[in-house]
Amino acid sequence: MSSYILCQVKRASMPYYIENISTNIYSIEELCYYFYHNIYLLDETILNEHLCDWLRKELGLEKLYKRLYKVLEEGLGTSEFILAVFKEINYLTYEELKEWYEKSGLPLKRFFNTSGNLYKQMNLKDKLKDMSEEEQLKLLATDGMLVKRPLVIADEFVLTGFKEKEWEEKIL
């Protein structure tokens, strides 16, 4: 049986409604997807106390709620708000990453989002070669922003990132 890693955090019973696009959001992952694809629309009509309250009440994300309220109270800006939300979505555990890496037969570097800002900021291009596989897997598990997306896990294969030829061979 194949699967996609989409949502591992609680799904809200009452969605967060984003009025300017008439869309309901049910999870932190959906919220991050919306942020990523609509960065130009993010302002105080979305990044506000109502969103903070929804994250706490519906998703049980108390720590994130407190962090975001602090961002709002201190006027730290949109980028700090968005970054705090993105940092919350550590999709994968060390154990899952290790299992899928071993199953994939791929080089571990293929699991890293090498074009991402965090990868570049941490200078991982140079640091990974001096790290053990265990250290690299633990690092991947610390921040979902380091993991290559999409990640497709199937009974007989694992795909990291979108490479059209691989997808055609494995999925179609």
PyMOL commands that place a pseudoatom at each C-alpha (Angstrom):
pseudoatom trace, name=CA, resn=MET, resi=1, chain=A, elem=C, hetatm=0, pos=[0.000, 0.000, 0.000]
pseudoatom trace, name=CA, resn=SER, resi=2, chain=A, elem=C, hetatm=0, pos=[1.403, 3.401, -0.998]
pseudoatom trace, name=CA, resn=SER, resi=3, chain=A, elem=C, hetatm=0, pos=[1.129, 6.515, 1.086]
pseudoatom trace, name=CA, resn=TYR, resi=4, chain=A, elem=C, hetatm=0, pos=[1.904, 10.201, 1.108]
pseudoatom trace, name=CA, resn=ILE, resi=5, chain=A, elem=C, hetatm=0, pos=[3.171, 11.979, 4.184]
pseudoatom trace, name=CA, resn=LEU, resi=6, chain=A, elem=C, hetatm=0, pos=[0.736, 14.828, 4.330]
pseudoatom trace, name=CA, resn=CYS, resi=7, chain=A, elem=C, hetatm=0, pos=[-0.599, 15.388, 7.791]
pseudoatom trace, name=CA, resn=GLN, resi=8, chain=A, elem=C, hetatm=0, pos=[0.674, 13.901, 11.027]
pseudoatom trace, name=CA, resn=VAL, resi=9, chain=A, elem=C, hetatm=0, pos=[-0.637, 16.550, 13.370]
pseudoatom trace, name=CA, resn=LYS, resi=10, chain=A, elem=C, hetatm=0, pos=[-4.173, 16.738, 14.690]
pseudoatom trace, name=CA, resn=ARG, resi=11, chain=A, elem=C, hetatm=0, pos=[-6.825, 17.743, 12.178]
pseudoatom trace, name=CA, resn=ALA, resi=12, chain=A, elem=C, hetatm=0, pos=[-9.133, 20.534, 13.344]
pseudoatom trace, name=CA, resn=SER, resi=13, chain=A, elem=C, hetatm=0, pos=[-12.825, 19.852, 13.817]
pseudoatom trace, name=CA, resn=MET, resi=14, chain=A, elem=C, hetatm=0, pos=[-13.507, 23.552, 13.172]
pseudoatom trace, name=CA, resn=PRO, resi=15, chain=A, elem=C, hetatm=0, pos=[-11.403, 24.895, 10.277]
pseudoatom trace, name=CA, resn=TYR, resi=16, chain=A, elem=C, hetatm=0, pos=[-9.587, 28.196, 10.122]
pseudoatom trace, name=CA, resn=TYR, resi=17, chain=A, elem=C, hetatm=0, pos=[-11.350, 30.171, 7.403]
pseudoatom trace, name=CA, resn=ILE, resi=18, chain=A, elem=C, hetatm=0, pos=[-9.238, 32.355, 5.127]
pseudoatom trace, name=CA, resn=GLU, resi=19, chain=A, elem=C, hetatm=0, pos=[-11.730, 34.833, 3.784]
pseudoatom trace, name=CA, resn=ASN, resi=20, chain=A, elem=C, hetatm=0, pos=[-9.739, 36.376, 0.924]
pseudoatom trace, name=CA, resn=ILE, resi=21, chain=A, elem=C, hetatm=0, pos=[-9.613, 33.011, -0.866]
pseudoatom trace, name=CA, resn=SER, resi=22, chain=A, elem=C, hetatm=0, pos=[-12.712, 31.417, 0.708]
pseudoatom trace, name=CA, resn=THR, resi=23, chain=A, elem=C, hetatm=0, pos=[-10.727, 28.436, 1.990]
pseudoatom trace, name=CA, resn=ASN, resi=24, chain=A, elem=C, hetatm=0, pos=[-10.931, 26.284, 5.099]
pseudoatom trace, name=CA, resn=ILE, resi=25, chain=A, elem=C, hetatm=0, pos=[-7.669, 25.120, 6.702]
pseudoatom trace, name=CA, resn=TYR, resi=26, chain=A, elem=C, hetatm=0, pos=[-7.756, 21.962, 8.848]
pseudoatom trace, name=CA, resn=SER, resi=27, chain=A, elem=C, hetatm=0, pos=[-4.113, 21.319, 9.777]
pseudoatom trace, name=CA, resn=ILE, resi=28, chain=A, elem=C, hetatm=0, pos=[-0.778, 23.004, 10.346]
pseudoatom trace, name=CA, resn=GLU, resi=29, chain=A, elem=C, hetatm=0, pos=[0.494, 21.354, 7.169]
pseudoatom trace, name=CA, resn=GLU, resi=30, chain=A, elem=C, hetatm=0, pos=[-2.345, 22.856, 5.131]
pseudoatom trace, name=CA, resn=LEU, resi=31, chain=A, elem=C, hetatm=0, pos=[-1.591, 26.221, 6.705]
pseudoatom trace, name=CA, resn=CYS, resi=32, chain=A, elem=C, hetatm=0, pos=[2.070, 25.921, 5.718]
pseudoatom trace, name=CA, resn=TYR, resi=33, chain=A, elem=C, hetatm=0, pos=[1.070, 24.926, 2.194]
pseudoatom trace, name=CA, resn=TYR, resi=34, chain=A, elem=C, hetatm=0, pos=[-1.147, 28.002, 1.985]
pseudoatom trace, name=CA, resn=PHE, resi=35, chain=A, elem=C, hetatm=0, pos=[1.632, 30.246, 3.353]
pseudoatom trace, name=CA, resn=TYR, resi=36, chain=A, elem=C, hetatm=0, pos=[4.168, 28.855, 0.913]
pseudoatom trace, name=CA, resn=HIS, resi=37, chain=A, elem=C, hetatm=0, pos=[1.953, 29.272, -2.153]
pseudoatom trace, name=CA, resn=ASN, resi=38, chain=A, elem=C, hetatm=0, pos=[0.369, 32.591, -1.179]
pseudoatom trace, name=CA, resn=ILE, resi=39, chain=A, elem=C, hetatm=0, pos=[3.184, 34.476, 0.511]
pseudoatom trace, name=CA, resn=TYR, resi=40, chain=A, elem=C, hetatm=0, pos=[2.132, 37.701, -1.216]
pseudoatom trace, name=CA, resn=LEU, resi=41, chain=A, elem=C, hetatm=0, pos=[-1.314, 37.532, 0.435]
pseudoatom trace, name=CA, resn=LEU, resi=42, chain=A, elem=C, hetatm=0, pos=[-0.088, 37.199, 4.009]
pseudoatom trace, name=CA, resn=ASP, resi=43, chain=A, elem=C, hetatm=0, pos=[-0.946, 40.174, 6.170]
pseudoatom trace, name=CA, resn=GLU, resi=44, chain=A, elem=C, hetatm=0, pos=[-2.666, 41.012, 9.450]
pseudoatom trace, name=CA, resn=THR, resi=45, chain=A, elem=C, hetatm=0, pos=[-5.999, 39.747, 8.102]
pseudoatom trace, name=CA, resn=ILE, resi=46, chain=A, elem=C, hetatm=0, pos=[-4.515, 36.232, 8.286]
pseudoatom trace, name=CA, resn=LEU, resi=47, chain=A, elem=C, hetatm=0, pos=[-1.535, 36.474, 10.647]
pseudoatom trace, name=CA, resn=ASN, resi=48, chain=A, elem=C, hetatm=0, pos=[-3.407, 37.570, 13.731]
pseudoatom trace, name=CA, resn=GLU, resi=49, chain=A, elem=C, hetatm=0, pos=[-4.660, 36.642, 17.212]
pseudoatom trace, name=CA, resn=HIS, resi=50, chain=A, elem=C, hetatm=0, pos=[-7.560, 34.693, 15.699]
pseudoatom trace, name=CA, resn=LEU, resi=51, chain=A, elem=C, hetatm=0, pos=[-5.105, 32.349, 13.945]
pseudoatom trace, name=CA, resn=CYS, resi=52, chain=A, elem=C, hetatm=0, pos=[-3.091, 31.976, 17.167]
pseudoatom trace, name=CA, resn=ASP, resi=53, chain=A, elem=C, hetatm=0, pos=[-6.241, 31.078, 19.101]
pseudoatom trace, name=CA, resn=TRP, resi=54, chain=A, elem=C, hetatm=0, pos=[-7.281, 28.556, 16.430]
pseudoatom trace, name=CA, resn=LEU, resi=55, chain=A, elem=C, hetatm=0, pos=[-3.868, 26.857, 16.520]
pseudoatom trace, name=CA, resn=ARG, resi=56, chain=A, elem=C, hetatm=0, pos=[-4.153, 26.460, 20.300]
pseudoatom trace, name=CA, resn=LYS, resi=57, chain=A, elem=C, hetatm=0, pos=[-7.831, 25.466, 20.529]
pseudoatom trace, name=CA, resn=GLU, resi=58, chain=A, elem=C, hetatm=0, pos=[-8.195, 23.298, 17.437]
pseudoatom trace, name=CA, resn=LEU, resi=59, chain=A, elem=C, hetatm=0, pos=[-4.734, 21.803, 17.004]
pseudoatom trace, name=CA, resn=GLY, resi=60, chain=A, elem=C, hetatm=0, pos=[-3.485, 21.858, 20.589]
pseudoatom trace, name=CA, resn=LEU, resi=61, chain=A, elem=C, hetatm=0, pos=[-0.309, 23.716, 19.610]
pseudoatom trace, name=CA, resn=GLU, resi=62, chain=A, elem=C, hetatm=0, pos=[0.175, 25.597, 22.870]
pseudoatom trace, name=CA, resn=LYS, resi=63, chain=A, elem=C, hetatm=0, pos=[3.898, 26.344, 22.420]
pseudoatom trace, name=CA, resn=LEU, resi=64, chain=A, elem=C, hetatm=0, pos=[3.368, 27.664, 18.915]
pseudoatom trace, name=CA, resn=TYR, resi=65, chain=A, elem=C, hetatm=0, pos=[0.444, 29.750, 20.182]
pseudoatom trace, name=CA, resn=LYS, resi=66, chain=A, elem=C, hetatm=0, pos=[2.700, 31.382, 22.791]
pseudoatom trace, name=CA, resn=ARG, resi=67, chain=A, elem=C, hetatm=0, pos=[5.504, 31.970, 20.284]
pseudoatom trace, name=CA, resn=LEU, resi=68, chain=A, elem=C, hetatm=0, pos=[3.154, 33.573, 17.773]
pseudoatom trace, name=CA, resn=TYR, resi=69, chain=A, elem=C, hetatm=0, pos=[1.505, 35.791, 20.376]
pseudoatom trace, name=CA, resn=LYS, resi=70, chain=A, elem=C, hetatm=0, pos=[4.976, 37.012, 21.351]
pseudoatom trace, name=CA, resn=VAL, resi=71, chain=A, elem=C, hetatm=0, pos=[5.753, 37.766, 17.693]
pseudoatom trace, name=CA, resn=LEU, resi=72, chain=A, elem=C, hetatm=0, pos=[2.534, 39.785, 17.443]
pseudoatom trace, name=CA, resn=GLU, resi=73, chain=A, elem=C, hetatm=0, pos=[2.988, 41.596, 20.764]
pseudoatom trace, name=CA, resn=GLU, resi=74, chain=A, elem=C, hetatm=0, pos=[6.587, 42.549, 20.014]
pseudoatom trace, name=CA, resn=GLY, resi=75, chain=A, elem=C, hetatm=0, pos=[5.797, 43.536, 16.425]
pseudoatom trace, name=CA, resn=LEU, resi=76, chain=A, elem=C, hetatm=0, pos=[8.484, 41.234, 15.027]
pseudoatom trace, name=CA, resn=GLY, resi=77, chain=A, elem=C, hetatm=0, pos=[6.819, 41.107, 11.620]
pseudoatom trace, name=CA, resn=THR, resi=78, chain=A, elem=C, hetatm=0, pos=[5.372, 38.749, 9.082]
pseudoatom trace, name=CA, resn=SER, resi=79, chain=A, elem=C, hetatm=0, pos=[8.557, 36.823, 8.377]
pseudoatom trace, name=CA, resn=GLU, resi=80, chain=A, elem=C, hetatm=0, pos=[9.047, 35.867, 12.052]
pseudoatom trace, name=CA, resn=PHE, resi=81, chain=A, elem=C, hetatm=0, pos=[5.417, 34.749, 12.295]
pseudoatom trace, name=CA, resn=ILE, resi=82, chain=A, elem=C, hetatm=0, pos=[5.672, 32.588, 9.179]
pseudoatom trace, name=CA, resn=LEU, resi=83, chain=A, elem=C, hetatm=0, pos=[9.032, 31.138, 10.205]
pseudoatom trace, name=CA, resn=ALA, resi=84, chain=A, elem=C, hetatm=0, pos=[7.649, 30.074, 13.595]
pseudoatom trace, name=CA, resn=VAL, resi=85, chain=A, elem=C, hetatm=0, pos=[4.796, 28.219, 11.870]
pseudoatom trace, name=CA, resn=PHE, resi=86, chain=A, elem=C, hetatm=0, pos=[7.126, 26.495, 9.392]
pseudoatom trace, name=CA, resn=LYS, resi=87, chain=A, elem=C, hetatm=0, pos=[9.462, 25.400, 12.180]
pseudoatom trace, name=CA, resn=GLU, resi=88, chain=A, elem=C, hetatm=0, pos=[6.540, 23.698, 13.901]
pseudoatom trace, name=CA, resn=ILE, resi=89, chain=A, elem=C, hetatm=0, pos=[6.055, 21.102, 11.159]
pseudoatom trace, name=CA, resn=ASN, resi=90, chain=A, elem=C, hetatm=0, pos=[8.652, 18.449, 11.856]
pseudoatom trace, name=CA, resn=TYR, resi=91, chain=A, elem=C, hetatm=0, pos=[6.860, 15.860, 9.790]
pseudoatom trace, name=CA, resn=LEU, resi=92, chain=A, elem=C, hetatm=0, pos=[9.217, 12.966, 10.279]
pseudoatom trace, name=CA, resn=THR, resi=93, chain=A, elem=C, hetatm=0, pos=[10.838, 11.152, 13.157]
pseudoatom trace, name=CA, resn=TYR, resi=94, chain=A, elem=C, hetatm=0, pos=[14.385, 9.838, 13.176]
pseudoatom trace, name=CA, resn=GLU, resi=95, chain=A, elem=C, hetatm=0, pos=[13.034, 6.266, 13.077]
pseudoatom trace, name=CA, resn=GLU, resi=96, chain=A, elem=C, hetatm=0, pos=[10.821, 6.965, 10.044]
pseudoatom trace, name=CA, resn=LEU, resi=97, chain=A, elem=C, hetatm=0, pos=[13.620, 8.688, 8.178]
pseudoatom trace, name=CA, resn=LYS, resi=98, chain=A, elem=C, hetatm=0, pos=[16.041, 5.862, 8.918]
pseudoatom trace, name=CA, resn=GLU, resi=99, chain=A, elem=C, hetatm=0, pos=[13.552, 3.193, 7.798]
pseudoatom trace, name=CA, resn=TRP, resi=100, chain=A, elem=C, hetatm=0, pos=[12.718, 5.017, 4.568]
pseudoatom trace, name=CA, resn=TYR, resi=101, chain=A, elem=C, hetatm=0, pos=[16.330, 5.869, 3.815]
pseudoatom trace, name=CA, resn=GLU, resi=102, chain=A, elem=C, hetatm=0, pos=[17.321, 2.208, 4.164]
pseudoatom trace, name=CA, resn=LYS, resi=103, chain=A, elem=C, hetatm=0, pos=[14.329, 1.092, 2.098]
pseudoatom trace, name=CA, resn=SER, resi=104, chain=A, elem=C, hetatm=0, pos=[15.030, 3.644, -0.652]
pseudoatom trace, name=CA, resn=GLY, resi=105, chain=A, elem=C, hetatm=0, pos=[18.568, 2.605, -1.574]
pseudoatom trace, name=CA, resn=LEU, resi=106, chain=A, elem=C, hetatm=0, pos=[19.156, 6.296, -2.344]
pseudoatom trace, name=CA, resn=PRO, resi=107, chain=A, elem=C, hetatm=0, pos=[22.110, 8.346, -1.142]
pseudoatom trace, name=CA, resn=LEU, resi=108, chain=A, elem=C, hetatm=0, pos=[21.155, 10.097, 2.099]
pseudoatom trace, name=CA, resn=LYS, resi=109, chain=A, elem=C, hetatm=0, pos=[21.834, 13.475, 0.501]
pseudoatom trace, name=CA, resn=ARG, resi=110, chain=A, elem=C, hetatm=0, pos=[18.727, 12.920, -1.674]
pseudoatom trace, name=CA, resn=PHE, resi=111, chain=A, elem=C, hetatm=0, pos=[16.620, 13.324, 1.481]
pseudoatom trace, name=CA, resn=PHE, resi=112, chain=A, elem=C, hetatm=0, pos=[17.966, 16.853, 2.067]
pseudoatom trace, name=CA, resn=ASN, resi=113, chain=A, elem=C, hetatm=0, pos=[16.299, 19.931, 0.616]
pseudoatom trace, name=CA, resn=THR, resi=114, chain=A, elem=C, hetatm=0, pos=[19.557, 21.186, -0.866]
pseudoatom trace, name=CA, resn=SER, resi=115, chain=A, elem=C, hetatm=0, pos=[17.892, 24.218, -2.459]
pseudoatom trace, name=CA, resn=GLY, resi=116, chain=A, elem=C, hetatm=0, pos=[16.281, 25.349, 0.791]
pseudoatom trace, name=CA, resn=ASN, resi=117, chain=A, elem=C, hetatm=0, pos=[17.373, 28.423, 2.719]
pseudoatom trace, name=CA, resn=LEU, resi=118, chain=A, elem=C, hetatm=0, pos=[17.953, 26.497, 5.948]
pseudoatom trace, name=CA, resn=TYR, resi=119, chain=A, elem=C, hetatm=0, pos=[20.259, 24.013, 4.203]
pseudoatom trace, name=CA, resn=LYS, resi=120, chain=A, elem=C, hetatm=0, pos=[22.249, 26.939, 2.815]
pseudoatom trace, name=CA, resn=GLN, resi=121, chain=A, elem=C, hetatm=0, pos=[22.247, 28.939, 6.063]
pseudoatom trace, name=CA, resn=MET, resi=122, chain=A, elem=C, hetatm=0, pos=[23.596, 25.930, 7.953]
pseudoatom trace, name=CA, resn=ASN, resi=123, chain=A, elem=C, hetatm=0, pos=[26.286, 25.432, 5.280]
pseudoatom trace, name=CA, resn=LEU, resi=124, chain=A, elem=C, hetatm=0, pos=[25.326, 21.759, 5.059]
pseudoatom trace, name=CA, resn=LYS, resi=125, chain=A, elem=C, hetatm=0, pos=[26.895, 21.292, 1.650]
pseudoatom trace, name=CA, resn=ASP, resi=126, chain=A, elem=C, hetatm=0, pos=[30.275, 21.305, 3.387]
pseudoatom trace, name=CA, resn=LYS, resi=127, chain=A, elem=C, hetatm=0, pos=[29.239, 19.868, 6.760]
pseudoatom trace, name=CA, resn=LEU, resi=128, chain=A, elem=C, hetatm=0, pos=[27.385, 16.717, 5.617]
pseudoatom trace, name=CA, resn=LYS, resi=129, chain=A, elem=C, hetatm=0, pos=[30.499, 14.990, 4.321]
pseudoatom trace, name=CA, resn=ASP, resi=130, chain=A, elem=C, hetatm=0, pos=[31.981, 15.093, 7.842]
pseudoatom trace, name=CA, resn=MET, resi=131, chain=A, elem=C, hetatm=0, pos=[28.821, 13.764, 9.517]
pseudoatom trace, name=CA, resn=SER, resi=132, chain=A, elem=C, hetatm=0, pos=[27.859, 10.120, 10.065]
pseudoatom trace, name=CA, resn=GLU, resi=133, chain=A, elem=C, hetatm=0, pos=[24.623, 8.764, 8.618]
pseudoatom trace, name=CA, resn=GLU, resi=134, chain=A, elem=C, hetatm=0, pos=[23.128, 8.736, 12.103]
pseudoatom trace, name=CA, resn=GLU, resi=135, chain=A, elem=C, hetatm=0, pos=[24.037, 12.403, 12.642]
pseudoatom trace, name=CA, resn=GLN, resi=136, chain=A, elem=C, hetatm=0, pos=[22.560, 13.327, 9.272]
pseudoatom trace, name=CA, resn=LEU, resi=137, chain=A, elem=C, hetatm=0, pos=[19.321, 11.460, 9.965]
pseudoatom trace, name=CA, resn=LYS, resi=138, chain=A, elem=C, hetatm=0, pos=[19.029, 13.094, 13.388]
pseudoatom trace, name=CA, resn=LEU, resi=139, chain=A, elem=C, hetatm=0, pos=[19.585, 16.475, 11.773]
pseudoatom trace, name=CA, resn=LEU, resi=140, chain=A, elem=C, hetatm=0, pos=[16.863, 15.799, 9.192]
pseudoatom trace, name=CA, resn=ALA, resi=141, chain=A, elem=C, hetatm=0, pos=[14.459, 14.925, 12.002]
pseudoatom trace, name=CA, resn=THR, resi=142, chain=A, elem=C, hetatm=0, pos=[15.066, 18.247, 13.780]
pseudoatom trace, name=CA, resn=ASP, resi=143, chain=A, elem=C, hetatm=0, pos=[13.499, 20.468, 11.136]
pseudoatom trace, name=CA, resn=GLY, resi=144, chain=A, elem=C, hetatm=0, pos=[11.002, 19.608, 8.417]
pseudoatom trace, name=CA, resn=MET, resi=145, chain=A, elem=C, hetatm=0, pos=[12.444, 22.421, 6.290]
pseudoatom trace, name=CA, resn=LEU, resi=146, chain=A, elem=C, hetatm=0, pos=[15.552, 20.285, 5.702]
pseudoatom trace, name=CA, resn=VAL, resi=147, chain=A, elem=C, hetatm=0, pos=[13.633, 17.366, 4.151]
pseudoatom trace, name=CA, resn=LYS, resi=148, chain=A, elem=C, hetatm=0, pos=[13.209, 17.177, 0.386]
pseudoatom trace, name=CA, resn=ARG, resi=149, chain=A, elem=C, hetatm=0, pos=[9.556, 17.340, -0.690]
pseudoatom trace, name=CA, resn=PRO, resi=150, chain=A, elem=C, hetatm=0, pos=[7.442, 15.717, -1.845]
pseudoatom trace, name=CA, resn=LEU, resi=151, chain=A, elem=C, hetatm=0, pos=[8.266, 12.485, -0.082]
pseudoatom trace, name=CA, resn=VAL, resi=152, chain=A, elem=C, hetatm=0, pos=[6.376, 9.459, -1.381]
pseudoatom trace, name=CA, resn=ILE, resi=153, chain=A, elem=C, hetatm=0, pos=[6.530, 6.205, 0.558]
pseudoatom trace, name=CA, resn=ALA, resi=154, chain=A, elem=C, hetatm=0, pos=[5.224, 3.049, -1.094]
pseudoatom trace, name=CA, resn=ASP, resi=155, chain=A, elem=C, hetatm=0, pos=[5.571, -0.640, -0.287]
pseudoatom trace, name=CA, resn=GLU, resi=156, chain=A, elem=C, hetatm=0, pos=[8.210, -1.127, -2.955]
pseudoatom trace, name=CA, resn=PHE, resi=157, chain=A, elem=C, hetatm=0, pos=[9.842, 2.297, -3.316]
pseudoatom trace, name=CA, resn=VAL, resi=158, chain=A, elem=C, hetatm=0, pos=[10.583, 5.718, -1.834]
pseudoatom trace, name=CA, resn=LEU, resi=159, chain=A, elem=C, hetatm=0, pos=[10.673, 8.917, -3.909]
pseudoatom trace, name=CA, resn=THR, resi=160, chain=A, elem=C, hetatm=0, pos=[12.248, 12.159, -2.732]
pseudoatom trace, name=CA, resn=GLY, resi=161, chain=A, elem=C, hetatm=0, pos=[11.558, 15.388, -4.564]
pseudoatom trace, name=CA, resn=PHE, resi=162, chain=A, elem=C, hetatm=0, pos=[9.881, 15.561, -7.922]
pseudoatom trace, name=CA, resn=LYS, resi=163, chain=A, elem=C, hetatm=0, pos=[11.860, 14.046, -10.744]
pseudoatom trace, name=CA, resn=GLU, resi=164, chain=A, elem=C, hetatm=0, pos=[9.413, 13.499, -13.572]
pseudoatom trace, name=CA, resn=LYS, resi=165, chain=A, elem=C, hetatm=0, pos=[11.159, 10.430, -15.044]
pseudoatom trace, name=CA, resn=GLU, resi=166, chain=A, elem=C, hetatm=0, pos=[11.321, 8.664, -11.650]
pseudoatom trace, name=CA, resn=TRP, resi=167, chain=A, elem=C, hetatm=0, pos=[7.667, 9.417, -10.982]
pseudoatom trace, name=CA, resn=GLU, resi=168, chain=A, elem=C, hetatm=0, pos=[6.626, 8.108, -14.398]
pseudoatom trace, name=CA, resn=GLU, resi=169, chain=A, elem=C, hetatm=0, pos=[8.582, 4.887, -13.853]
pseudoatom trace, name=CA, resn=LYS, resi=170, chain=A, elem=C, hetatm=0, pos=[7.317, 4.252, -10.321]
pseudoatom trace, name=CA, resn=ILE, resi=171, chain=A, elem=C, hetatm=0, pos=[3.831, 5.703, -10.158]
pseudoatom trace, name=CA, resn=LEU, resi=172, chain=A, elem=C, hetatm=0, pos=[2.315, 5.792, -13.623]
for i in range(1, 172): cmd.bond("trace and resi %d" % i, "trace and resi %d" % (i + 1))
show_as sticks, trace
zoom trace
